[in-house]
């Protein structure tokens, strides 16, 4: 073996190994792309990130949507060219020991709803990560909670407007 080959071999052997990509990178990328698909009004891509049985829980107590019902509700928003724009400011993501389930919570910056929180579960289907459940909420500061719960109580007791 030539001296040059030995030097090259020793440099490769001494070089630090490339940092391993964290296992949470793939499900995190799915969430990032999912948010981006909504901002770009890419309906097929957005709903393609859900499992067939996926559930979306909205901020209203009545909002528990199956993937297909949520898609039907959201279609007008996607059709107009821009659905909604949520950007994760921070995210915690944990994988199951077998690497097939990931659960997360994320702080979201939204232009229309203010600070929000998303949380949920992704499952691995083959090589793809899919959203099995997403829960969107608006965190309420504890100091404001008494006023908010009072207002919710009054809202729930109010008669429904005619025509509903």
C-alpha positions as CSV (number, residue, x, y, z in Angstrom):
1,X,0.0,0.0,0.0
2,X,1.3,3.4,-0.9
3,X,2.1,6.1,1.7
4,X,-0.6,8.3,0.3
5,X,-3.2,5.5,0.6
6,X,-2.1,4.8,4.2
7,X,-2.5,8.5,5.1
8,X,-5.9,8.6,3.5
9,X,-7.0,5.5,5.3
10,X,-5.8,6.8,8.6
11,X,-7.6,10.2,8.1
12,X,-10.8,8.4,7.3
13,X,-10.5,6.2,10.4
14,X,-9.6,9.1,12.6
15,X,-12.4,11.4,11.3
16,X,-15.4,11.7,13.7
17,X,-18.5,9.8,12.6
18,X,-21.2,12.0,11.1
19,X,-23.7,12.9,13.7
20,X,-26.7,10.5,13.6
21,X,-29.9,12.1,12.5
22,X,-32.2,12.1,15.6
23,X,-35.0,9.6,15.2
24,X,-37.5,12.3,15.9
25,X,-36.4,14.2,12.8
26,X,-38.7,12.3,10.5
27,X,-42.0,12.8,12.5
28,X,-41.0,16.4,13.1
29,X,-40.5,16.9,9.4
30,X,-44.0,15.5,8.8
31,X,-45.5,18.1,11.2
32,X,-43.5,20.9,9.6
33,X,-44.7,19.9,6.1
34,X,-48.2,19.5,7.3
35,X,-48.3,23.1,8.6
36,X,-46.6,24.2,5.4
37,X,-49.2,22.4,3.3
38,X,-52.0,24.3,5.0
39,X,-50.2,27.7,4.4
40,X,-49.8,26.7,0.7
41,X,-53.4,25.5,0.5
42,X,-52.2,22.1,-0.7
43,X,-55.2,20.1,0.4
44,X,-54.0,16.7,-0.9
45,X,-50.6,17.0,0.8
46,X,-52.2,18.3,4.1
47,X,-54.8,15.5,4.4
48,X,-52.3,13.0,3.1
49,X,-50.4,13.4,6.3
50,X,-53.3,11.9,8.3
51,X,-54.0,8.2,8.9
52,X,-57.2,7.0,7.3
53,X,-58.7,7.0,10.9
54,X,-57.1,10.3,11.8
55,X,-58.8,12.7,14.2
56,X,-58.5,16.5,14.4
57,X,-59.7,18.1,17.7
58,X,-60.4,21.8,17.2
59,X,-60.5,24.6,19.7
60,X,-64.3,24.5,20.1
61,X,-65.6,21.7,22.3
62,X,-67.8,20.5,19.4
63,X,-64.9,20.0,17.1
64,X,-64.0,16.4,16.9
65,X,-63.4,15.7,13.2
66,X,-62.5,12.5,11.4
67,X,-60.0,13.1,8.7
68,X,-62.7,13.0,6.0
69,X,-65.2,15.2,7.8
70,X,-62.4,17.7,8.6
71,X,-61.4,17.7,4.9
72,X,-65.0,18.4,3.8
73,X,-65.3,21.2,6.4
74,X,-61.9,22.7,5.3
75,X,-62.4,22.4,1.5
76,X,-63.6,26.0,1.1
77,X,-60.5,27.3,2.9
78,X,-58.1,25.3,0.7
79,X,-60.1,26.2,-2.4
80,X,-59.5,29.9,-1.9
81,X,-55.8,29.5,-2.1
82,X,-54.8,29.8,1.5
83,X,-56.1,27.7,4.4
84,X,-54.3,28.8,7.6
85,X,-50.8,29.5,8.7
86,X,-49.5,27.8,11.9
87,X,-45.8,27.8,12.6
88,X,-44.2,25.7,15.3
89,X,-42.1,27.9,17.6
90,X,-41.1,25.0,19.8
91,X,-41.8,21.3,19.9
92,X,-41.4,18.4,22.3
93,X,-41.5,15.0,20.5
94,X,-41.0,11.6,22.0
95,X,-40.7,8.2,20.3
96,X,-42.0,4.9,21.6
97,X,-39.2,2.3,22.4
98,X,-40.1,0.4,19.2
99,X,-40.0,3.6,17.1
100,X,-43.5,3.2,15.7
101,X,-45.4,5.9,17.7
102,X,-44.5,9.5,18.4
103,X,-46.3,11.9,20.6
104,X,-45.7,15.6,20.7
105,X,-46.7,19.0,21.9
106,X,-45.9,22.2,20.1
107,X,-46.2,25.9,20.7
108,X,-47.7,27.6,17.6
109,X,-47.5,31.1,16.2
110,X,-50.7,31.8,14.3
111,X,-51.6,35.2,12.8
112,X,-55.4,34.8,13.3
113,X,-55.7,32.9,16.6
114,X,-52.7,34.2,18.5
115,X,-50.5,31.8,20.5
116,X,-51.8,28.2,20.3
117,X,-50.7,24.7,21.3
118,X,-50.9,21.6,19.2
119,X,-50.5,18.1,20.6
120,X,-51.0,14.7,19.3
121,X,-49.8,11.3,18.1
122,X,-48.1,10.1,14.9
123,X,-47.8,6.5,13.9
124,X,-45.5,4.9,11.5
125,X,-47.2,3.2,8.6
126,X,-44.5,1.3,6.7
127,X,-41.8,3.9,6.2
128,X,-44.1,6.9,6.5
129,X,-45.2,8.8,9.6
130,X,-48.9,9.8,9.7
131,X,-50.9,11.9,12.1
132,X,-53.3,9.8,14.0
133,X,-54.6,12.6,16.2
134,X,-54.0,16.3,16.4
135,X,-55.4,18.5,19.2
136,X,-55.4,22.3,18.6
137,X,-55.9,24.4,21.7
138,X,-55.6,28.0,22.9
139,X,-53.7,28.0,26.2
140,X,-55.4,30.3,28.7
141,X,-53.3,32.0,31.3
142,X,-54.4,30.9,34.8
143,X,-55.1,34.5,35.9
144,X,-57.7,34.8,33.1
145,X,-59.3,31.3,33.6
146,X,-62.1,32.4,36.1
147,X,-63.3,35.0,33.6
148,X,-63.1,32.6,30.7
149,X,-64.9,29.8,32.4
150,X,-67.6,32.2,33.5
151,X,-68.1,33.4,30.0
152,X,-68.2,29.8,28.7
153,X,-70.8,29.0,31.3
154,X,-73.0,31.9,30.2
155,X,-72.5,31.0,26.5
156,X,-73.6,27.4,27.1
157,X,-76.7,28.6,29.0
158,X,-77.8,31.2,26.4
159,X,-80.6,30.1,24.1
160,X,-79.6,29.3,20.5
161,X,-80.5,31.9,18.0
162,X,-83.4,31.2,15.8
163,X,-82.7,29.5,12.5
164,X,-80.0,27.2,13.9
